[in-house]
Amino acid sequence: MPIGTLAIVSVQLIALLTNIGLALLKFTVGALANSRALTADAFNSAGDVVATFVAWMAFRYGLKPPDEDHHYGHQNAEVLAGLVLAGMLAATGVFICIDGVLGIVDRKGPETPGLLAIWAAGITAVVKLVLYRISMREGLKTNSPTLLASARDHRADVVSGLVALVGIWIARNGYPEFDAIAGILIGLYIFYLSFEPLRSNTDILMNAAPPELADRARRIAAGVDDIRGVNQVRVQPIGGRYRMDISVAVDGELTVHAAHILAHATEDELCVKMPEIIEVHVHVEPAATT
């Protein structure tokens, strides 16, 4: 298994086991300590378990090689998983907001949460901060959409844990309604965080690619010996990486064999200097004569 693949698998497995443990911790403590904020955050962790499992399955499916129906492989399964994660973030945020509002309007009045809830919220924030840094580092290194989406989710959990911590602390100091208010703030923040992965993964499915990739490819191809010019560059995102079609101008008097060798030299140069490119197709055209 490649090193990058092994890193993604390891981070996702750690995140899955950690989220299971945090969900159980917060559900238990939330019930014992009568904390709506912590219980709402527990549902967030439970959603993380499902989301991490979806990301894991998508990543594994994305490793399948090209076949008769998927000529460019299955890497876009990660993009679909990223959209699922975005949807789960949005749904979780809405659910937590509703639960917080119900806590405020409860006829019995809000209950004061126990001290144990503060400790659970603090532990959650610390653990999630560690997971965020690990996931973001490996996500940027491997350019994995699912790891980057998971990192954003961990970041949301850090903030939600801190908000729950503050809300519980205020609730224990004479303002019990702040436990539910903290839950609402957590829900709104999580809902907001769903926007970015929704946008970025939709862009990939719509074949949107960073313009600077085409500009870099033009400069690199133009620097290859005997390339007279670069006529067109098209970039297509596939999962967290890209494939490229590039048209270059060469001496029209070259033999087919010589032009073929030059095309391969251009492909090799692009793949070496642009590791985010997984496939390059070079089309040669005769240079304009004056």
N, C-alpha and C positions, 0 to 999 in steps of 0.2 A: 504494500500500500504506500503511495507517495507520501512524503513528509507533510505536505499541505493538507492532504486528505486526512491523514492521521490526526493532525492538529484539530481540524474541524470536528471529527468524530469525538475526540477526547473532550473538547469544550462542551459540545452538546450533551454528552453523557453526564458530565459533571453538573451542568445546569439542570438537567432533568432530575437527577437524584437530589440536588439541593432544593429545587422547587417543591418536590414531594415532601421533603422534611419540613420546609417552612410552612407549607399549607397545613400540614398536620399540627404543627406547633401553634399557628395563629388561630385555627379553628378551635383547638382545645382551650387555649388561653382566653380567646375571645369569649367563649361560652362561660368559662369559669369566672372571668373577671368582668362580665357584663359590658364588654366594649364593642359598640357598633363599628367604630373606626377599624378596630383590629379584625373583626369578623369580615367586614367589607374587604379589607386588604387580604384576608385569607382566600376569598373568592378570586381575587386577582392572582394569587399564587397558584390556585387550582387551575385557573385559565392558562397560566404559564406552563403548567405541566402538559396540558393538551397541546399548546402552541409549540413547545419544544419537541413533542413527539411528532407533530405534523412536519416541523422543520427537518427532523431527523429522517423521516420517511421520504420526504422530497429530495433531500440530499442523496440518500442511497439510490433512489430511483434515477436521479440525474447522472449517476455514474455509469448507467447503462450505455453501451456503445451505440453508434448509429445502426439503424436497421432499415427494412424496406419502407416503413411508414414514417420514419424520423431520420431523414438524411443528414441532419446536422446534430444528431444526438438528442439527449433528453434533459439538457442542462436547464431549460426554462421551467422545469418542475420546481426549482428553487424560487423562481419568480412567482409562480402560483402560490407557493407556500408563504412567500412574503405578503401577498395580498390577503391570504387567510389570516396571517398574524395581525395585519392592519385591521381587518374586520373584527377580530377577537378583541383587540385593544379598544375599538370603538364600542362594541357591545358591552364589554366589561365596565367601561367608564359610565355608560348610561345606567347599567344595573346598580352600580355603587351609588350614583346620584339619587336614584329612586329610593334605595334603601336608606340613605341618609335623611331624605325628606320625610319618609315614614317615621323615622326615629324622632324627628322634631315634633311632628304633629300627633304623636302617640298620646292618647288620652291619659295614660298612666304617668306621663312625664318621663323625661330622660333619666336613666340611672347613672350613678357615679361609678365609673370603671375602677377596677382594683389595681393595686400597684404592679401586679405581675404583668399587666398589659403594657406598661411602659418598658419593661425589660424586653418583652417579646418584640415590640416595635423597634427598639434600639438594635437588637441582634439582627433583625431583618435588614435594616439600613446598612449595617456594616458588611454583612455577607453579600448583599446585592451590589455594593460598591466594588467589592473584589471581583465578582462575576462580570460586572460591566467592563472593568478594565481589561480583564482577560479576553472577553468576547470581542471587544472593540479592537484590541491589538491583533488578535488572530484574524478577525474579519477584514481588517485593512491589509494585512499581510497576504491573505489568500483571496481577497476581493469576493468574499462569499456574501450574497444578498441575505441569506437566512441568518448567518452569524451577526451581520450588521443590524438586522431587524431585532434579533435577540438581545444585542447589546443595548439598543434603544429601549427595549422593554425592561432590561435590568436597571437602566438609568431611571426609568419611570418608577420602578419599585423603590429605588433609593429615596426619591423625593416623597413617594407615598408613605414610606416608613417614617421619614422625618416629620411629615405633616401629621401622621397618626400619633407620633410621639408627643408633639406639641399639643395637639388637640386633647389627648388623654391627660396630659399634665395640667392643662387649663381646667379641664372637666373635674379633676380631683381637687382643684383649688377653689371650688365654689360655683363653677359654671358648667354643670353637667351637659348642657345642650351642645357644648363645643366638641364633644365626642362625635356626635352626629354631623356637625358642621365640618369637622375634619374629613369625615367620610365623603361628603359632597365635594369638597375641594380636591380630594384624591381622584374622584370619578371624573371631574372636569379636566384635570390634568392628563389623565390617561386617555380620555377621549381626544384631546388636542394632539397627543403624541401619535395618534393613528393616521394623521394627515400625511406626514412625510413618507412613511413606507408605502402608503397607498399611491402617492404621486410618483415616487421613484420606480416602483415595480410596474406601474401602468406605463410609464415612459419606456421601459424595456420591452414590454409586450407590443408597444406601438413603434418599435424600432428607432427610438430616439437615442442618439449617441453624442457624446461630448465633441463639439467642433474641433477642439485642440488635437484630438486623435488623428483626424484627417490631415491637419496642418503638419503634425509631426511626421506622418507617413510620407507626405509630399517632400519634405526636406530630406528625409532619409533616402528615399528612392532616387531623388535628383542627385544625390551624392554618389550613387553607384557608377562605376566606370562604364562608359559607353551609353549611358541613358541620356537621351537628348532632351527629355522633358517629361512631365507628368500631366496627363490630360484629364484624368478623373479619378477620384477616390470615393468609395462608398463603404461605410462602416455599419455593420449589423450587430447589435448586442445579442449574445447567447448566454443566458444565465448571468454570471458575474463577469464574463469576459466578452471578447468580440471576434468576429470574422471580418475579413476585408476583401473587397474587390478593387483593384487598382489598374489603371490603363496607362502604360508608359510608351513614349515615343523612342524608336531606335532607328539606326541607319537602315533605310529601305533596301540597301544592297546586301544586307546580311542574309546568309542562308537560313533555312528553317531551323537547322540544328543549332547554329550559332545564336539565333534569337531565343531558342528554347533554353539554352544554357544561361543566357543573360536573364531570362525571366526567373529561373531558379535562383540565380545569384541575388536577385532583388528580393525574392521571397525569404531567402535565408537571412539577408541583412535586416529585413523588417522584423522577422521573428526573434532575432537575437536582441535587437535594440528596443523592441516593444513586447515585453513578456506578457502583457495583457491580451495580446492577439493570439488566438488559438489556431487560426487558419487564414492563409492569404492566397488569393488567386490573382495572378498577374497576367494581364492581357497586353500583348505587344502590338504596336501600330507603327507604320512607317512614318518617320519624321517628315514634316513639310519641307519641301525643297524650294529654294529661292532662286 
